[in-house]
Amino acid sequence: MSPYGVVVCPRCKRAKGVDLKQKTTTCSCGFEIRVTPARVRARAESARELAPLVGRINAEVAGGLKAYEQALAPRKRRRSQDVHARVLAAIPRTGNRSVRVRTAAVELTRELELFTFDDWTRVLAGLGIPDPRTALDALIRTNAVFEPKAGFYRTIGLTA
Ligand SMILES: [Zn+2]
């Protein structure tokens, strides 16, 4: 069994070299880390080998966090672009305008459950249909779309 190891502080996520005979070690942030086999991220035969290992584990933790943050951060923006693109892709390019408008409302409901006037405006702009307010009001008047809470719309069913 290698006598030295690297553990990662659960509080500040910094790696620290330890003598594995110790039961605990105090991180530079003040947190007392319990040294358990599950927590040992790397092992070393000598104290001298610890420093480069600590550096590598720190880079791995930072890389993992960065990848994780990158995976999370742009999702929201990308999601809304994807939604409008998917909705537009589902609507016939040609044909009866009122069918296309109803299909837009159905597809937005399918994607979002509730859509906003902003979603509606973007999709109608993508279809090249002017005056989204009038188009939406017409759907509300004919009970094709309702407004279950202020500013949020959906169709009654999922067929145009
Ligand atoms: Zn710490």
Backbone and ligand atoms as CSV (ligand in chain L), in Angstrom:
chain,resi,resn,atom,element,x,y,z
A,1,MET,N,N,0.843,-1.203,0.000
A,1,MET,CA,C,0.000,0.000,0.000
A,1,MET,C,C,0.876,1.249,0.000
A,2,SER,N,N,0.620,2.165,-0.942
A,2,SER,CA,C,1.412,3.400,-0.979
A,2,SER,C,C,1.150,4.229,0.273
A,3,PRO,N,N,2.186,4.787,0.843
A,3,PRO,CA,C,2.027,5.487,2.119
A,3,PRO,C,C,1.490,6.917,2.007
A,4,TYR,N,N,1.508,7.467,0.779
A,4,TYR,CA,C,1.046,8.853,0.638
A,4,TYR,C,C,-0.096,8.923,-0.360
A,5,GLY,N,N,-0.922,9.935,-0.182
A,5,GLY,CA,C,-2.045,10.080,-1.106
A,5,GLY,C,C,-2.446,11.538,-1.262
A,6,VAL,N,N,-3.371,11.750,-2.197
A,6,VAL,CA,C,-3.913,13.092,-2.427
A,6,VAL,C,C,-5.413,13.029,-2.170
A,7,VAL,N,N,-5.894,13.941,-1.333
A,7,VAL,CA,C,-7.336,14.050,-1.098
A,7,VAL,C,C,-7.790,15.433,-1.565
A,8,VAL,N,N,-9.088,15.550,-1.838
A,8,VAL,CA,C,-9.640,16.835,-2.265
A,8,VAL,C,C,-10.561,17.338,-1.166
A,9,CYS,N,N,-10.350,18.570,-0.772
A,9,CYS,CA,C,-11.167,19.158,0.290
A,9,CYS,C,C,-12.620,19.295,-0.184
A,10,PRO,N,N,-13.564,18.745,0.580
A,10,PRO,CA,C,-14.962,18.836,0.146
A,10,PRO,C,C,-15.490,20.279,0.180
A,11,ARG,N,N,-14.820,21.121,0.979
A,11,ARG,CA,C,-15.325,22.493,1.074
A,11,ARG,C,C,-14.775,23.387,-0.046
A,12,CYS,N,N,-13.438,23.442,-0.191
A,12,CYS,CA,C,-12.892,24.404,-1.155
A,12,CYS,C,C,-12.408,23.724,-2.438
A,13,LYS,N,N,-12.492,22.379,-2.496
A,13,LYS,CA,C,-12.147,21.602,-3.701
A,13,LYS,C,C,-10.668,21.675,-4.075
A,14,ARG,N,N,-9.825,22.043,-3.097
A,14,ARG,CA,C,-8.391,22.033,-3.373
A,14,ARG,C,C,-7.802,20.679,-3.003
A,15,ALA,N,N,-6.846,20.218,-3.782
A,15,ALA,CA,C,-6.186,18.951,-3.497
A,15,ALA,C,C,-5.106,19.170,-2.443
A,16,LYS,N,N,-4.870,18.112,-1.674
A,16,LYS,CA,C,-3.862,18.209,-0.622
A,16,LYS,C,C,-3.180,16.857,-0.477
A,17,GLY,N,N,-1.846,16.893,-0.350
A,17,GLY,CA,C,-1.100,15.659,-0.127
A,17,GLY,C,C,-1.166,15.258,1.337
A,18,VAL,N,N,-1.310,13.955,1.597
A,18,VAL,CA,C,-1.371,13.486,2.989
A,18,VAL,C,C,-0.566,12.206,3.172
A,19,ASP,N,N,-0.128,12.050,4.384
A,19,ASP,CA,C,0.420,10.779,4.842
A,19,ASP,C,C,-0.796,9.921,5.196
A,20,LEU,N,N,-0.944,8.783,4.532
A,20,LEU,CA,C,-2.179,8.009,4.689
A,20,LEU,C,C,-2.311,7.346,6.058
A,21,LYS,N,N,-1.276,7.449,6.883
A,21,LYS,CA,C,-1.406,6.965,8.258
A,21,LYS,C,C,-2.294,7.912,9.078
A,22,GLN,N,N,-2.401,9.180,8.603
A,22,GLN,CA,C,-3.242,10.141,9.320
A,22,GLN,C,C,-4.723,9.831,9.076
A,23,LYS,N,N,-5.521,10.037,10.095
A,23,LYS,CA,C,-6.969,9.844,9.953
A,23,LYS,C,C,-7.641,11.103,9.405
A,24,THR,N,N,-7.050,12.248,9.726
A,24,THR,CA,C,-7.601,13.522,9.239
A,24,THR,C,C,-6.449,14.424,8.824
A,25,THR,N,N,-6.775,15.423,8.016
A,25,THR,CA,C,-5.788,16.447,7.670
A,25,THR,C,C,-6.523,17.775,7.558
A,26,THR,N,N,-5.855,18.846,7.950
A,26,THR,CA,C,-6.538,20.136,7.905
A,26,THR,C,C,-6.148,20.876,6.628
A,27,CYS,N,N,-7.146,21.231,5.852
A,27,CYS,CA,C,-6.937,21.963,4.596
A,27,CYS,C,C,-6.514,23.391,4.905
A,28,SER,N,N,-5.887,24.060,3.922
A,28,SER,CA,C,-5.486,25.452,4.147
A,28,SER,C,C,-6.697,26.370,4.326
A,29,CYS,N,N,-7.885,25.902,3.920
A,29,CYS,CA,C,-9.093,26.713,4.149
A,29,CYS,C,C,-9.629,26.523,5.571
A,30,GLY,N,N,-9.024,25.592,6.314
A,30,GLY,CA,C,-9.460,25.386,7.695
A,30,GLY,C,C,-10.340,24.156,7.881
A,31,PHE,N,N,-10.791,23.578,6.787
A,31,PHE,CA,C,-11.679,22.419,6.883
A,31,PHE,C,C,-10.882,21.184,7.285
A,32,GLU,N,N,-11.408,20.400,8.196
A,32,GLU,CA,C,-10.744,19.164,8.582
A,32,GLU,C,C,-11.255,18.023,7.701
A,33,ILE,N,N,-10.372,17.517,6.846
A,33,ILE,CA,C,-10.753,16.476,5.891
A,33,ILE,C,C,-10.510,15.112,6.527
A,34,ARG,N,N,-11.523,14.272,6.531
A,34,ARG,CA,C,-11.329,12.904,6.992
A,34,ARG,C,C,-10.677,12.107,5.865
A,35,VAL,N,N,-9.584,11.441,6.173
A,35,VAL,CA,C,-8.856,10.690,5.152
A,35,VAL,C,C,-9.433,9.280,5.095
A,36,THR,N,N,-10.300,9.047,4.117
A,36,THR,CA,C,-10.887,7.717,3.931
A,36,THR,C,C,-10.398,7.185,2.591
A,37,PRO,N,N,-10.320,5.853,2.434
A,37,PRO,CA,C,-9.816,5.298,1.160
A,37,PRO,C,C,-10.611,5.813,-0.049
A,38,ALA,N,N,-11.914,5.997,0.123
A,38,ALA,CA,C,-12.746,6.442,-1.000
A,38,ALA,C,C,-12.374,7.862,-1.440
A,39,ARG,N,N,-11.807,8.616,-0.503
A,39,ARG,CA,C,-11.515,10.014,-0.797
A,39,ARG,C,C,-10.125,10.200,-1.409
A,40,VAL,N,N,-9.298,9.171,-1.374
A,40,VAL,CA,C,-7.932,9.297,-1.889
A,40,VAL,C,C,-7.966,9.240,-3.417
A,41,ARG,N,N,-7.564,10.337,-4.053
A,41,ARG,CA,C,-7.679,10.440,-5.507
A,41,ARG,C,C,-6.452,9.921,-6.241
A,42,ALA,N,N,-5.315,9.904,-5.525
A,42,ALA,CA,C,-4.081,9.403,-6.140
A,42,ALA,C,C,-3.162,8.963,-5.014
A,43,ARG,N,N,-2.250,8.045,-5.325
A,43,ARG,CA,C,-1.327,7.551,-4.302
A,43,ARG,C,C,0.112,7.748,-4.758
A,44,ALA,N,N,0.988,7.872,-3.782
A,44,ALA,CA,C,2.402,8.072,-4.096
A,44,ALA,C,C,3.263,7.276,-3.130
A,45,GLU,N,N,4.435,6.872,-3.650
A,45,GLU,CA,C,5.357,6.091,-2.820
A,45,GLU,C,C,6.169,6.969,-1.883
A,46,SER,N,N,6.356,8.226,-2.273
A,46,SER,CA,C,7.182,9.093,-1.437
A,46,SER,C,C,6.556,10.480,-1.356
A,47,ALA,N,N,6.917,11.198,-0.312
A,47,ALA,CA,C,6.406,12.553,-0.130
A,47,ALA,C,C,6.801,13.457,-1.308
A,48,ARG,N,N,7.984,13.165,-1.906
A,48,ARG,CA,C,8.469,13.970,-3.027
A,48,ARG,C,C,7.540,13.899,-4.236
A,49,GLU,N,N,6.907,12.734,-4.420
A,49,GLU,CA,C,6.015,12.576,-5.579
A,49,GLU,C,C,4.675,13.284,-5.384
A,50,LEU,N,N,4.433,13.737,-4.168
A,50,LEU,CA,C,3.109,14.297,-3.897
A,50,LEU,C,C,2.839,15.610,-4.613
A,51,ALA,N,N,3.845,16.498,-4.626
A,51,ALA,CA,C,3.593,17.838,-5.169
A,51,ALA,C,C,3.053,17.816,-6.611
A,52,PRO,N,N,3.731,17.062,-7.540
A,52,PRO,CA,C,3.172,17.040,-8.896
A,52,PRO,C,C,1.791,16.380,-8.965
A,53,LEU,N,N,1.558,15.400,-8.087
A,53,LEU,CA,C,0.239,14.750,-8.075
A,53,LEU,C,C,-0.854,15.721,-7.631
A,54,VAL,N,N,-0.509,16.508,-6.597
A,54,VAL,CA,C,-1.468,17.513,-6.110
A,54,VAL,C,C,-1.809,18.475,-7.250
A,55,GLY,N,N,-0.781,18.884,-7.982
A,55,GLY,CA,C,-0.999,19.786,-9.120
A,55,GLY,C,C,-1.914,19.158,-10.162
A,56,ARG,N,N,-1.679,17.870,-10.437
A,56,ARG,CA,C,-2.488,17.197,-11.465
A,56,ARG,C,C,-3.949,17.072,-11.014
A,57,ILE,N,N,-4.135,16.697,-9.743
A,57,ILE,CA,C,-5.517,16.541,-9.252
A,57,ILE,C,C,-6.220,17.901,-9.230
A,58,ASN,N,N,-5.482,18.950,-8.841
A,58,ASN,CA,C,-6.077,20.292,-8.873
A,58,ASN,C,C,-6.528,20.654,-10.283
A,59,ALA,N,N,-5.686,20.319,-11.269
A,59,ALA,CA,C,-6.044,20.620,-12.660
A,59,ALA,C,C,-7.259,19.805,-13.086
A,60,GLU,N,N,-7.293,18.531,-12.651
A,60,GLU,CA,C,-8.441,17.687,-12.995
A,60,GLU,C,C,-9.727,18.236,-12.397
A,61,VAL,N,N,-9.645,18.632,-11.114
A,61,VAL,CA,C,-10.838,19.163,-10.455
A,61,VAL,C,C,-11.277,20.445,-11.161
A,62,ALA,N,N,-10.295,21.325,-11.453
A,62,ALA,CA,C,-10.630,22.586,-12.120
A,62,ALA,C,C,-11.198,22.313,-13.509
A,63,GLY,N,N,-10.589,21.366,-14.235
A,63,GLY,CA,C,-11.071,21.018,-15.574
A,63,GLY,C,C,-12.473,20.462,-15.523
A,64,GLY,N,N,-12.714,19.600,-14.517
A,64,GLY,CA,C,-14.050,19.017,-14.365
A,64,GLY,C,C,-15.074,20.083,-14.044
A,65,LEU,N,N,-14.709,21.008,-13.174
A,65,LEU,CA,C,-15.642,22.078,-12.822
A,65,LEU,C,C,-15.909,22.975,-14.019
A,66,LYS,N,N,-14.848,23.261,-14.762
A,66,LYS,CA,C,-14.992,24.135,-15.922
A,66,LYS,C,C,-15.910,23.478,-16.968
A,67,ALA,N,N,-15.679,22.193,-17.198
A,67,ALA,CA,C,-16.514,21.471,-18.158
A,67,ALA,C,C,-17.967,21.467,-17.684
A,68,TYR,N,N,-18.113,21.288,-16.372
A,68,TYR,CA,C,-19.455,21.254,-15.796
A,68,TYR,C,C,-20.143,22.618,-15.961
A,69,GLU,N,N,-19.397,23.671,-15.670
A,69,GLU,CA,C,-19.969,25.016,-15.793
A,69,GLU,C,C,-20.289,25.353,-17.245
A,70,GLN,N,N,-19.382,24.938,-18.143
A,70,GLN,CA,C,-19.626,25.198,-19.567
A,70,GLN,C,C,-20.866,24.448,-20.044
A,71,ALA,N,N,-21.037,23.236,-19.491
A,71,ALA,CA,C,-22.202,22.447,-19.895
A,71,ALA,C,C,-23.489,23.116,-19.413
A,72,LEU,N,N,-23.416,23.753,-18.255
A,72,LEU,CA,C,-24.622,24.375,-17.700
A,72,LEU,C,C,-24.901,25.751,-18.273
A,73,ALA,N,N,-23.855,26.573,-18.389
A,73,ALA,CA,C,-24.052,27.999,-18.657
A,73,ALA,C,C,-24.826,28.309,-19.939
A,74,PRO,N,N,-24.401,27.789,-21.079
A,74,PRO,CA,C,-25.084,28.254,-22.299
A,74,PRO,C,C,-26.417,27.552,-22.547
A,75,ARG,N,N,-26.777,26.627,-21.655
A,75,ARG,CA,C,-27.948,25.802,-21.932
A,75,ARG,C,C,-29.222,26.628,-22.084
A,76,LYS,N,N,-29.397,27.589,-21.196
A,76,LYS,CA,C,-30.653,28.320,-21.197
A,76,LYS,C,C,-30.828,29.083,-22.515
A,77,ARG,N,N,-29.756,29.782,-22.913
A,77,ARG,CA,C,-29.817,30.551,-24.141
A,77,ARG,C,C,-30.054,29.634,-25.345
A,78,ARG,N,N,-29.286,28.532,-25.363
A,78,ARG,CA,C,-29.388,27.606,-26.480
A,78,ARG,C,C,-30.777,26.980,-26.516
A,79,ARG,N,N,-31.308,26.696,-25.324
A,79,ARG,CA,C,-32.597,26.045,-25.233
A,79,ARG,C,C,-33.667,26.892,-25.931
A,80,SER,N,N,-33.697,28.206,-25.636
A,80,SER,CA,C,-34.777,28.996,-26.199
A,80,SER,C,C,-34.612,29.136,-27.714
A,81,GLN,N,N,-33.356,29.226,-28.169
A,81,GLN,CA,C,-33.151,29.261,-29.623
A,81,GLN,C,C,-33.610,27.964,-30.264
A,82,ASP,N,N,-33.274,26.846,-29.607
A,82,ASP,CA,C,-33.678,25.538,-30.121
A,82,ASP,C,C,-35.181,25.421,-30.206
A,83,VAL,N,N,-35.856,25.899,-29.172
A,83,VAL,CA,C,-37.310,25.789,-29.130
A,83,VAL,C,C,-37.912,26.487,-30.340
A,84,HIS,N,N,-37.508,27.727,-30.581
A,84,HIS,CA,C,-38.111,28.469,-31.692
A,84,HIS,C,C,-37.750,27.837,-33.030
A,85,ALA,N,N,-36.524,27.320,-33.127
A,85,ALA,CA,C,-36.115,26.657,-34.368
A,85,ALA,C,C,-36.927,25.385,-34.595
A,86,ARG,N,N,-37.143,24.629,-33.519
A,86,ARG,CA,C,-37.929,23.380,-33.663
A,86,ARG,C,C,-39.375,23.684,-34.025
A,87,VAL,N,N,-39.917,24.722,-33.378
A,87,VAL,CA,C,-41.300,25.101,-33.673
A,87,VAL,C,C,-41.421,25.504,-35.146
A,88,LEU,N,N,-40.483,26.337,-35.573
A,88,LEU,CA,C,-40.532,26.792,-36.977
A,88,LEU,C,C,-40.405,25.621,-37.947
A,89,ALA,N,N,-39.557,24.655,-37.586
A,89,ALA,CA,C,-39.343,23.512,-38.477
A,89,ALA,C,C,-40.606,22.664,-38.606
A,90,ALA,N,N,-41.472,22.734,-37.585
A,90,ALA,CA,C,-42.671,21.893,-37.575
A,90,ALA,C,C,-43.837,22.525,-38.335
A,91,ILE,N,N,-43.677,23.768,-38.764
A,91,ILE,CA,C,-44.786,24.487,-39.401
A,91,ILE,C,C,-44.611,24.472,-40.917
A,92,PRO,N,N,-45.677,24.142,-41.644
A,92,PRO,CA,C,-45.565,24.125,-43.104
A,92,PRO,C,C,-45.102,25.480,-43.642
A,93,ARG,N,N,-44.219,25.435,-44.643
A,93,ARG,CA,C,-43.684,26.677,-45.242
A,93,ARG,C,C,-44.762,27.415,-46.035
A,94,THR,N,N,-45.654,26.649,-46.578
A,94,THR,CA,C,-46.666,27.246,-47.450
A,94,THR,C,C,-48.031,26.786,-46.979
A,95,GLY,N,N,-49.029,27.371,-47.575
A,95,GLY,CA,C,-50.391,26.939,-47.289
A,95,GLY,C,C,-51.175,27.996,-46.551
A,96,ASN,N,N,-52.327,27.583,-46.101
A,96,ASN,CA,C,-53.287,28.442,-45.438
A,96,ASN,C,C,-52.666,29.142,-44.229
A,97,ARG,N,N,-52.752,30.459,-44.242
A,97,ARG,CA,C,-52.102,31.225,-43.182
A,97,ARG,C,C,-52.692,30.935,-41.812
A,98,SER,N,N,-53.996,30.795,-41.708
A,98,SER,CA,C,-54.573,30.584,-40.373
A,98,SER,C,C,-54.205,29.205,-39.834
A,99,VAL,N,N,-54.033,28.224,-40.712
A,99,VAL,CA,C,-53.575,26.898,-40.269
A,99,VAL,C,C,-52.145,27.000,-39.754
A,100,ARG,N,N,-51.316,27.757,-40.458
A,100,ARG,CA,C,-49.916,27.908,-40.033
A,100,ARG,C,C,-49.841,28.622,-38.691
A,101,VAL,N,N,-50.685,29.623,-38.497
A,101,VAL,CA,C,-50.691,30.353,-37.227
A,101,VAL,C,C,-51.151,29.434,-36.097
A,102,ARG,N,N,-52.209,28.652,-36.353
A,102,ARG,CA,C,-52.674,27.708,-35.314
A,102,ARG,C,C,-51.607,26.658,-35.030
A,103,THR,N,N,-50.940,26.185,-36.078
A,103,THR,CA,C,-49.871,25.191,-35.886
A,103,THR,C,C,-48.748,25.781,-35.028
A,104,ALA,N,N,-48.441,27.052,-35.251
A,104,ALA,CA,C,-47.403,27.719,-34.441
A,104,ALA,C,C,-47.780,27.668,-32.960
A,105,ALA,N,N,-49.057,27.963,-32.656
A,105,ALA,CA,C,-49.507,27.956,-31.253
A,105,ALA,C,C,-49.443,26.545,-30.677
A,106,VAL,N,N,-49.852,25.559,-31.476
A,106,VAL,CA,C,-49.832,24.158,-31.018
A,106,VAL,C,C,-48.397,23.712,-30.758
A,107,GLU,N,N,-47.504,24.033,-31.688
A,107,GLU,CA,C,-46.116,23.584,-31.528
A,107,GLU,C,C,-45.432,24.284,-30.352
A,108,LEU,N,N,-45.754,25.551,-30.137
A,108,LEU,CA,C,-45.198,26.254,-28.969
A,108,LEU,C,C,-45.714,25.628,-27.680
A,109,THR,N,N,-46.983,25.257,-27.660
A,109,THR,CA,C,-47.557,24.607,-26.468
A,109,THR,C,C,-46.890,23.259,-26.241
A,110,ARG,N,N,-46.679,22.531,-27.334
A,110,ARG,CA,C,-46.040,21.221,-27.224
A,110,ARG,C,C,-44.629,21.353,-26.634
A,111,GLU,N,N,-43.899,22.369,-27.086
A,111,GLU,CA,C,-42.515,22.554,-26.621
A,111,GLU,C,C,-42.444,23.116,-25.205
A,112,LEU,N,N,-43.303,24.085,-24.910
A,112,LEU,CA,C,-43.098,24.887,-23.695
A,112,LEU,C,C,-44.211,24.751,-22.661
A,113,GLU,N,N,-45.302,24.106,-23.047
A,113,GLU,CA,C,-46.505,24.018,-22.208
A,113,GLU,C,C,-47.210,25.363,-22.102
A,114,LEU,N,N,-46.437,26.413,-21.766
A,114,LEU,CA,C,-46.976,27.774,-21.780
A,114,LEU,C,C,-45.983,28.618,-22.556
A,115,PHE,N,N,-46.482,29.428,-23.474
A,115,PHE,CA,C,-45.550,30.295,-24.200
A,115,PHE,C,C,-45.881,31.753,-23.916
A,116,THR,N,N,-44.908,32.605,-24.131
A,116,THR,CA,C,-45.101,34.033,-23.868
A,116,THR,C,C,-45.321,34.762,-25.195
A,117,PHE,N,N,-45.707,36.012,-25.085
A,117,PHE,CA,C,-45.898,36.806,-26.299
A,117,PHE,C,C,-44.563,36.967,-27.039
A,118,ASP,N,N,-43.471,36.984,-26.271
A,118,ASP,CA,C,-42.139,37.062,-26.889
A,118,ASP,C,C,-41.863,35.820,-27.743
A,119,ASP,N,N,-42.175,34.627,-27.209
A,119,ASP,CA,C,-42.016,33.394,-27.997
A,119,ASP,C,C,-42.857,33.488,-29.275
A,120,TRP,N,N,-44.088,33.925,-29.076
A,120,TRP,CA,C,-45.041,34.023,-30.183
A,120,TRP,C,C,-44.523,34.979,-31.270
A,121,THR,N,N,-44.025,36.137,-30.834
A,121,THR,CA,C,-43.520,37.144,-31.762
A,121,THR,C,C,-42.354,36.594,-32.588
A,122,ARG,N,N,-41.461,35.867,-31.905
A,122,ARG,CA,C,-40.295,35.328,-32.612
A,122,ARG,C,C,-40.684,34.299,-33.651
A,123,VAL,N,N,-41.623,33.439,-33.272
A,123,VAL,CA,C,-42.019,32.383,-34.207
A,123,VAL,C,C,-42.763,32.995,-35.400
A,124,LEU,N,N,-43.653,33.932,-35.134
A,124,LEU,CA,C,-44.372,34.543,-36.254
A,124,LEU,C,C,-43.437,35.340,-37.157
A,125,ALA,N,N,-42.445,35.987,-36.539
A,125,ALA,CA,C,-41.444,36.695,-37.350
A,125,ALA,C,C,-40.705,35.695,-38.236
A,126,GLY,N,N,-40.385,34.528,-37.670
A,126,GLY,CA,C,-39.715,33.473,-38.439
A,126,GLY,C,C,-40.563,32.970,-39.592
A,127,LEU,N,N,-41.880,33.052,-39.423
A,127,LEU,CA,C,-42.794,32.628,-40.487
A,127,LEU,C,C,-43.060,33.747,-41.485
A,128,GLY,N,N,-42.606,34.958,-41.122
A,128,GLY,CA,C,-42.868,36.097,-41.994
A,128,GLY,C,C,-44.305,36.590,-41.905
A,129,ILE,N,N,-44.944,36.329,-40.744
A,129,ILE,CA,C,-46.329,36.786,-40.563
A,129,ILE,C,C,-46.325,38.035,-39.682
A,130,PRO,N,N,-46.821,39.151,-40.199
A,130,PRO,CA,C,-46.779,40.400,-39.428
A,130,PRO,C,C,-47.895,40.459,-38.380
A,131,ASP,N,N,-47.753,41.403,-37.484
A,131,ASP,CA,C,-48.774,41.700,-36.484
A,131,ASP,C,C,-49.120,40.505,-35.589
A,132,PRO,N,N,-48.166,40.040,-34.799
A,132,PRO,CA,C,-48.407,38.873,-33.939
A,132,PRO,C,C,-49.531,39.098,-32.920
A,133,ARG,N,N,-49.699,40.365,-32.490
A,133,ARG,CA,C,-50.744,40.652,-31.485
A,133,ARG,C,C,-52.136,40.306,-32.036
A,134,THR,N,N,-52.415,40.790,-33.242
A,134,THR,CA,C,-53.714,40.535,-33.863
A,134,THR,C,C,-53.922,39.041,-34.093
A,135,ALA,N,N,-52.863,38.372,-34.527
A,135,ALA,CA,C,-52.968,36.935,-34.793
A,135,ALA,C,C,-53.285,36.171,-33.510
A,136,LEU,N,N,-52.639,36.569,-32.414
A,136,LEU,CA,C,-52.880,35.879,-31.139
A,136,LEU,C,C,-54.284,36.187,-30.618
A,137,ASP,N,N,-54.672,37.462,-30.710
A,137,ASP,CA,C,-56.023,37.839,-30.254
A,137,ASP,C,C,-57.090,37.058,-31.013
A,138,ALA,N,N,-56.864,36.847,-32.294
A,138,ALA,CA,C,-57.846,36.107,-33.097
A,138,ALA,C,C,-57.962,34.671,-32.582
A,139,LEU,N,N,-56.835,34.072,-32.212
A,139,LEU,CA,C,-56.869,32.696,-31.684
A,139,LEU,C,C,-57.574,32.645,-30.327
A,140,ILE,N,N,-57.352,33.689,-29.520
A,140,ILE,CA,C,-57.990,33.735,-28.192
A,140,ILE,C,C,-59.509,33.905,-28.357
A,141,ARG,N,N,-59.903,34.782,-29.313
A,141,ARG,CA,C,-61.343,35.019,-29.551
A,141,ARG,C,C,-62.066,33.752,-29.980
A,142,THR,N,N,-61.369,32.919,-30.746
A,142,THR,CA,C,-62.025,31.695,-31.232
A,142,THR,C,C,-61.770,30.517,-30.288
A,143,ASN,N,N,-61.242,30.804,-29.106
A,143,ASN,CA,C,-60.980,29.764,-28.095
A,143,ASN,C,C,-59.985,28.688,-28.538
A,144,ALA,N,N,-59.161,29.008,-29.510
A,144,ALA,CA,C,-58.109,28.057,-29.890
A,144,ALA,C,C,-56.942,28.165,-28.901
A,145,VAL,N,N,-56.768,29.384,-28.357
A,145,VAL,CA,C,-55.700,29.640,-27.388
A,145,VAL,C,C,-56.326,30.297,-26.164
A,146,PHE,N,N,-55.843,29.936,-24.990
A,146,PHE,CA,C,-56.270,30.674,-23.807
A,146,PHE,C,C,-55.066,31.111,-22.992
A,147,GLU,N,N,-55.349,31.927,-21.997
A,147,GLU,CA,C,-54.290,32.567,-21.205
A,147,GLU,C,C,-54.484,32.161,-19.748
A,148,PRO,N,N,-53.976,30.979,-19.364
A,148,PRO,CA,C,-54.239,30.482,-18.002
A,148,PRO,C,C,-53.618,31.355,-16.920
A,149,LYS,N,N,-52.526,32.020,-17.238
A,149,LYS,CA,C,-52.061,33.061,-16.313
A,149,LYS,C,C,-51.524,34.218,-17.137
A,150,ALA,N,N,-51.583,35.403,-16.545
A,150,ALA,CA,C,-51.316,36.625,-17.295
A,150,ALA,C,C,-49.989,36.545,-18.049
A,151,GLY,N,N,-50.049,36.736,-19.360
A,151,GLY,CA,C,-48.839,36.762,-20.168
A,151,GLY,C,C,-48.370,35.396,-20.639
A,152,PHE,N,N,-49.094,34.325,-20.244
A,152,PHE,CA,C,-48.714,32.976,-20.667
A,152,PHE,C,C,-49.880,32.325,-21.396
A,153,TYR,N,N,-49.549,31.731,-22.526
A,153,TYR,CA,C,-50.596,31.225,-23.412
A,153,TYR,C,C,-50.378,29.756,-23.702
A,154,ARG,N,N,-51.483,29.080,-24.051
A,154,ARG,CA,C,-51.375,27.731,-24.560
A,154,ARG,C,C,-52.602,27.396,-25.401
A,155,THR,N,N,-52.471,26.356,-26.198
A,155,THR,CA,C,-53.647,25.934,-26.959
A,155,THR,C,C,-54.463,24.996,-26.073
A,156,ILE,N,N,-55.716,24.799,-26.462
A,156,ILE,CA,C,-56.579,23.899,-25.693
A,156,ILE,C,C,-56.075,22.470,-25.857
A,157,GLY,N,N,-55.891,22.063,-27.080
A,157,GLY,CA,C,-55.408,20.711,-27.350
A,157,GLY,C,C,-54.098,20.788,-28.102
A,158,LEU,N,N,-53.650,19.663,-28.621
A,158,LEU,CA,C,-52.376,19.663,-29.337
A,158,LEU,C,C,-52.555,19.330,-30.814
A,159,THR,N,N,-53.735,19.677,-31.348
A,159,THR,CA,C,-53.906,19.561,-32.796
A,159,THR,C,C,-54.342,20.918,-33.342
A,160,ALA,N,N,-53.814,21.230,-34.501
A,160,ALA,CA,C,-54.201,22.488,-35.151
A,160,ALA,C,C,-55.497,22.206,-35.886
L,1,ZN,ZN,ZN,-10.434,23.367,1.903
